[in-house]
Structures are given as structure tokens and as C-alpha cells.
Amino acid sequence: MSAMEKLEEIIVPEDLSTRLMCQALMKESDMLTLPAVVDILNSDKFKKEIESGRVTIAMLKPDLALDAKMPEGKEEFDEDKRCKFLLEQIKAPLEVKFKIALPLDGEFISEWYSDGAKNRQLAIEPIEKERYGVSHEKRWHEFIWLMKNRTNATFVILYSPDGNAVDEWNGQMGRHWDVDKLNDKGDLVFRTIFTYGTHNNLTHGSSDKEAVKREVPILVKLIQRYMRNSLKKS
């Protein structure tokens, strides 16, 4: 059985994302589910899928459900329905193989964005210095507050049988973090259709195969910290 088939077989408890949003304790079922996910993500089979170009990681950022620009008739969707609807907009050849919502912490954010984004944001002023009723020295501090203190991020393992998962997701998502630039070009992509602005551009996509290799272990460590922290509280 391939790593992707194993991932698809894992059943994440339906209420797991909701309980994570509440920082609730792990249930016995989580103790079986999350370690199995970690084992697959750490496996040689999964690493081969990454090397083949068939796998990438997407992240729907915190505040997705709150900030998403929804089509007419779907404005009143609750957070779960909004997330489900947005995932359904991911088009072939990409396939959603696995998804999980997790609360982010400072260690994850600093490591995930250590490839240059952090330094760039430390060099510029915040979009709103007093956003959320908190004073932010630089854009990076404003961004960290958003990522840590709003709703969870949803991580998605995407698969393309064509071996172009990274490029395909970046094309569907939008190839620039600046939503205004995408709008100026007239690009009809995830970031322009479903977002109101750049502050939270809703999505993350790995820039290339090497980025996927770097990001998977960071996601694994986040899952492991969640498990440890939950056990400490029990």
C-alpha cells in the first residue's frame, strides 16, 4: 500500500478540528489517529512521493473562515462549512488526500517562515499598528499575533498524479502573496476570489519540492507538540 493510500485510510475524528479550536484535551481516538499520521509523514514511502513531485502541502491560514469572501447564498456558512466549501474549490488534477486543523504556536511560525519571510516582515511597518487592540512594532509581530491568536490553520496534503503538485497548487492559489498585485493582473485565483486583502491572503503553498521537504518535518513537530501538550493537561 502506498503512503498516499495509507493517508486516505486514516479517519480523523469528525469533531477533532472543533475540539482543537477550543484547545480541548485529546480523546483516546486521537491517540490512535495522530501518531499514525506522523508515522506516514516520516516514512520513506512518503518522502519518495515528495521527490516524485506528486505531493505538496497547502495551508488554509487562521481567520480563513472569518475573512473569506463567500459567494452569494453562502455568506452565513459557519466556519466548518466555509472550510469545506473552500477545499471543494481545489481543482483536478489535484486531489485532497488528507486534512487536519491545528492550533499554531510561536515555534511553528518562526520555523515555518524562516526561509526569508520573517526577515522581510521584520523590515517593514505593520499594516495596522494597533490591530486587534495590541501594539505591533513591525509587520512580523502583527502577523504572528494573527497566526497564534485567531482560529486554527488547516493543513492539506495535495496529490497530483501528473507529478506537478507544487506548480499546480501555486497556479490555483495565486503566485504572489500580494493580493493587490494579483487583482491588478486580473488573475482569477483562490487569493483573489475568496479574500478581501493581503493581510491574510488565506493560503500557503510550498514554493518548490525542496520547500515541501523542509515543511513536512515542521508540520510533524507541530502535531507532536499538540499531542504532548494535550497529554500534560490530562
N, C-alpha and C positions, 0 to 999 in steps of 0.2 A: 504494500500500500504506500502511495506517495505521501510526502509531507502535507501536500495540499488536501488530499483526501482525508488524512487524519484530522487536519484542522476543521474541515467541514463536518466531521463526525462529532466534534465536541459540541455539546449543548450547553450554552451559557444560561444559567437560570434566568427566567424572564424578568424577575424583579431585581437582578443584580445591579443594573445601571441605576435604578431608582434608589436602591439602598446605598450605593456608593455616593450618590449625590448628598445623602443625609449623613455620610461618614459613619454608617452603621457597622456593626460587627459582622465578621464573616459567619456565614452559616456553614454547616457541615458539608453541604453540596459544593460550596466554593472551594473547600479544601481539596476536593477531587478535581474540579474544573481548572482552576488557575495553575496548579503545578503541571497539569498535562499540557496546557498552553505553553508554559515555559520550556518544557522538555522538547516540544516540537520546534519552537523558535530557535532553540540552541542546537538542534540536530544537524548532522552533516547533510541529510536529505534537503532540509530547508535551505541551507547555505548553497547547495547546488542549484536550487530553484532561483535564488537571488543571482547567482553567477550566470545563469542562462538568460537573465533579463525578463523572466516571466513574472516576477514578483516586485511589488513596491508597497510602500506604506503611505496611506493617506491619513491625515488628521483633520477632523472637524473641530475647530477650536472652541474653547469655552465661550459662552454667550451666543453660540450658534443659533439656538432656538429663540433666544430673546431678540437677536439683532437681524435675523434673516428676513429678507423681503419676500413675503409669500404671495403666490398668485391669488387672484380673486376667488373667494369662496374657501380659502384655506388659512385666512388670517387668524382665525380663532383656534387653530390647532394647538393642542398643548405641546409641551416640549418633546415628549416621546413621539407623537405623530409627526411633528415637524422634522425630527431627525430621520425618521423612517422615510418620509417623503423625499428628503434631500438625497438620501442614499439611493433611492429608486431612480434618481436622475442621472446616475452614473451609467454611461452607455457602453455597449459592446464595442470592441472585443473585451473590455474589462469585466471581470466577474468579482463580486464581493465574496471572498472566501471565509472571512471571519471579522467580527467587530466586537469591540468592548469599550465601555465608557469608564474612565478612571479619573480620580481627582489628581491634579498636578501638585508638585512640590517644588521648592526652590532648587533642589539638587537636580531634578529632571530638567527644569527650564534652563539653568546655566549650562548643563552638559549638552542638551539638545541644540541650543543656539550658539555653541562655542565655535562654530565654523566661520565666524565673521559677523553674524547678525548682532551679537551682543556689543561688539566694539563699535559698529556703525551707529547703534542706537544710543550708546553712551556719549557719542559725539554730537548729538542733536537735542534740541529742546523738546519737551513733551508737547503733544498736540493740545492738551488742556492741563495746565499746571495743577489745578485743584480738582481734577476729575475724581469722581466717586467720593468727594469730601475729604480726600487725602492729598497732601502736598507731594508732588513728584519733582525731583531735581532734574532728571533727564528723561528722554523718551523711554529708555530701558526700564527705569523704575515704574513708569506708568504701565508699560507692557507687562512687567512681572506681576503687578497688582491685578491686572485683568486676568492673567492666566492662572493665578493662585486662588483668587477670591470669588470668582464667578462660578458658573456651572462647570461640569466635567468636560474633558476633551474626549471625543470618540475616536478611537484608533481603528483603522480598517486595513486589512490585508487584501490587496487587489492583485488579481492574477490575469495575465493575458497569454493565451496560447500562442500568440504571434511573437512572443519574446520582446515586446516593446512596451512593457507595463509603465516604466518611468515616463517615457516620452508621451504615451497616450494619456496618462493621468494629467501631466502638466498641460497638455493641449486642451483637455476638457476643463481643467481648473482655471487656466489663465496663466500665461508665462511670465507674469510680473506681479510683485506684491502690491504695487501701487495701483489701486482700483481706478483712480482718475486717469492714469495713462492708458489703461485698458479701455475705458469708456471713450477716451479721445480717439482711439483707433477704431472704435465701433465693434470691438470684439464681443460676441455673444457667448460668454463662458460662465462657468459657475460663479466666479467672483464678481461679474457684472450683473448677472441675472438675479442673484439672491442676496446681494449685500448693498448697504447704503453708503459705505465709505471705507477708507483704507484702515481706520483704527483697528478694526477687527475684520480682516479680509476673509474670515470664515474657514479657510482651508490651508493645509500644508501638503506639499508634495516633495518627495526626495528629488534632488537635483540630478542625480545620476546613480549608477549601480553602486559606486563606492559610498555614496551617502546612505543608501539602503543598508549596506554592510555596517556602517557606523551607527545607524539609528536603531536597528533591531536590538542590539545589546542594551541600549539605553532604555528602550521600552521594557525589556525583560527585567532590568533592575527596578523600574517603577512598579511593575507587578509584584516583584518580590518584596519591596518595601511595604506595599499595601498589605500583603499577607502577614508580614512580621508585625506591623503596627496594629493590625486587627487582632492578632493573637495576644499582644501585650494588653489590649483593652479587655479581653475576655476573662 
